Amino acid sequence: MLSDVEALLTIDELAAATKVPTRTIRQYQTLGLLAPPSRVGRVGRYGPSHQERLAAIHRLQERGYSLAGMRDLFDAWESGSEFRTVVGLTDGQPEAPVDEAAVIVTDEQLVSMVPALAKPGNRRIAVRAGLITRRSEKAQWFVRSPSALATVADLIAGGISAPRALALFEHVTTVLGALGGVVATELSAIEPDGDRTALLQRNRALLGRTVATLLIAAIGEHLPAGDTDRIRIGAINSRPPDSGRRF
């Protein structure tokens, strides 16, 4: 019979058992989604609770949760919050918040999240895209959207070159910046008596969901039919029922 120590897994064994890459496991630890391993000598060891957490993360990802959203969910749950608080629902706030918590990471942690950012050229693109910002007073990076970096890492792992994956997010940032300007211009037509802020607060989650839904649908419109037949996100359909293509 195995001892408690022998039953624990190294990070490589955990990756093999859960089919989660070691790089991703380390990223989850950096983001606070996964507890640090126990130390047996100089080796980190992972137990059943780590496997359960990785399984939970996978389930939430399938349901569309961002990494930051998961962290808030886990933190609230572990603190004993009631269900409405855990899912982001409070009295007077019918919509769950859509903001993502930013993180501050070291050079080492940044490269652990996206290994391609070890190259200065790729970092310059990431900075232009607004994905990372150097904190001048310390050797640290401000990451506005950890889930965006996770997506970049996944795109690279999927076969897209690092410069192209980063340039894609640079383009997305530019387009969303222009869209934000249009929305702000329309809001400025409202008298500045607090209604603008109240309107945005009431509709911020709806705006976020709308942008995400339309973007997903637009991607589906441009993907080959074979891809859109296999990809389903929630109940989103990007084409009419008689079109023969779904996304």
N, C-alpha and C positions, 0 to 999 in steps of 0.2 A: 504494500500500500504506500502511495506517495505521501511524503510529508507535505505540510502546508507550503513550505518554500519550494519544493520540487514541483508542486502543482501550479505555481505561478509561471507566467510566460515572459520570455524576452520580447522586445518590440518586434523582432522578425517573426517570432512564433505567433504573436498576436496578429500581425499582418496576414500571415498565412491562414490562421484560423477564421478571421473575419473577412478576408478578401479586401481589406482596406490598406492601401499603400502606406509604408512607414512614413513617407513624407507627409501624407495626409494626417496620420495619427499625431505627428509632431505639431502640425498646424493646429489641430483641434486643441492640443495642450496649450499652445501659445495664445489661442483665442479664449481660453478658459472653459471650453466645452468638455474637456476630458481632464480628470484629475491626474496629477503627476504620478509616476509609478513609485512603488515601494523600492527602497534601495537594499539590495543584498550584496554587500561589499561595494563594488563600483558598478554593478550591473543593475539597471532598472528592471523591475519585475511587475507584470500586470496580472490582475486577477479577474474573477467573474464579473465584478462591477464594471470594469472597463469594457468587457465584451458586451454587457447589457447596454451601456451608454452608447457604444458604437452602433448597436442595432437600433437604438432609439433615434439616433441622429439620422440613420439611413431612412427610417420610416417617416420622419419629419421632412426630410429632403424630398421624398416622393410626394409629399403633400404641399410642397412649394414654400416651406419655411426657409428664410435666410439664416445664415450662420449666427448673425447677431440676434435675430429673433429667437433662435433656439437657446442661446445663452441666457437671454432675459427670461425665457420660459423655464429653463432648468433652475436658474437662480431663485425665481419666484416660488417655484414648486418646493425647492429644498428649504426655503425660509418659512414654509407652512402657510403661504398665502391661500386665500380662498380661490375657487375655480375661476370666478369672474376676473379676479386680479391677475391670475396666471395667464389667461388668454387675452389680457389687455382691455377688459371691459369694466368700466366704473360708472357710477351714477353720473348722469349728465354727459357721458362720453360714449355714444352708441357705437362708434367705430374704433377698431383697434389701431394703435399708432403705427405709422409706416417708417419712422426714422430708424436708422441703423446706428448702433453705437460705434464710434470711431475707436481705434486703438493706437497706442504708441509702442513701437517695437524697436529693437536694436538691429544693427546690420545683420547679425547672425540670424535673428528671428525672421527678418525680412527675406533673407535668402532661403531659409527653411520653408517659408510660405510659397515663394516662387523662386526656385533655383536659378532661373534665367536672369534674375535681377542681380546676380553676382557680376554681370557684365555692365560696365559704366554706360555703354550705349543704350542698353535696354532700360537702365534706370532713368536716363534722360527722357526717353519716350514716356515712361511711366509718370515722371514729374510733369511733363507737358500735358498729359492726359488728366492730371489732377488725382491720379490714383495714390500717389505718395508725395509727401512734402518733408524736406529735410528740416529738422529742428536744429537751428544754427548753434544753440548754446550747448547741445549735447550730441553725441554720436547716435542719434535716434531718428526714427522716421514716424511721421504722423500718417496713419492710414485711415482715410475718410470712410472707405467702404471695404471692410475685410471680405465680404462676399464677392465684391468685384475682383479682388485679387485671387480669390479662390476660383472664380470662373476663368480668369486669365490662365492660371496654372492648369486647369482642366483642359482648356483649349490647346495649350502647348502639349500636354500629355496626349491629347487626341490626334496630334499630328500637324497642327498649325504652327508655323515658326513663331518664335517669341516676338520679333519686331512686328509681324503682321497682327498677332493677337493683341499686342499693346496698342498698335495703331488703330485697331478696331475700336478699342475703348476711348482712344483720343477722339475719334470721329463721333462716337456716341456722346461723349461729354460736350462736344461742340454743338451737336444737334439739340441736346437737352438744354444747353445754355440758351440757345435761340428760342426754344419753346418756353423756357422760364421767362424770358423777356416778353414774349407775346402775352402770357398769362398776367404778368405784372402790369403791363400796359393796360389791359382790360380792367384789372382791379383798380388802377389809378383813376378810372372814371368815376368811381364811387367816392362820395364825400368822405374826407379823412376824419370821421367821428367814431372810429372804432369798428364800423361795419366791415371794413376790408379785412381786418384781422379776424373778426368773428366768422366771416364767410369762409376764409381760408382754413380756419381751425375746424369748422364743421365739415368741410369737403376735402381735407388733406388726404385722408385715407382713400376716399373715392377717386381723387385725382391720381394717386399712386397706382391704384388697381386699374384704372382706365388706361393709363400709359402702358402698364405692363401687359394688359390684355391686347391692346392695339398693336404693340410691338410684337408680341408672340404671334398674333394673327398675320401681321405683315411678313414675318419671317416664313411662316407657313405658305404664304402666297408665292414666295420666290424659291422655295425648296423643290427639288424633284418630287414627282408624284409618289415614287416609291418610299421616300423618306416620310412624307406627310401621312401616308397610310399607316406607318408604324408608330408615329409619335402622337401621343394624346396627353394633353395637360389639362386636368380637370375635365370640364365639359365644354371646353372652348372649341368652337368650330369656326374656321376662318373662311369657309365657303358655304354657299347655300346647300341644302341637303341633296339637290339634284346634280351638284357639280361633280360628285364622285371623288372629291378629295377632302380629307379631314385633317385638322391639326388640333 
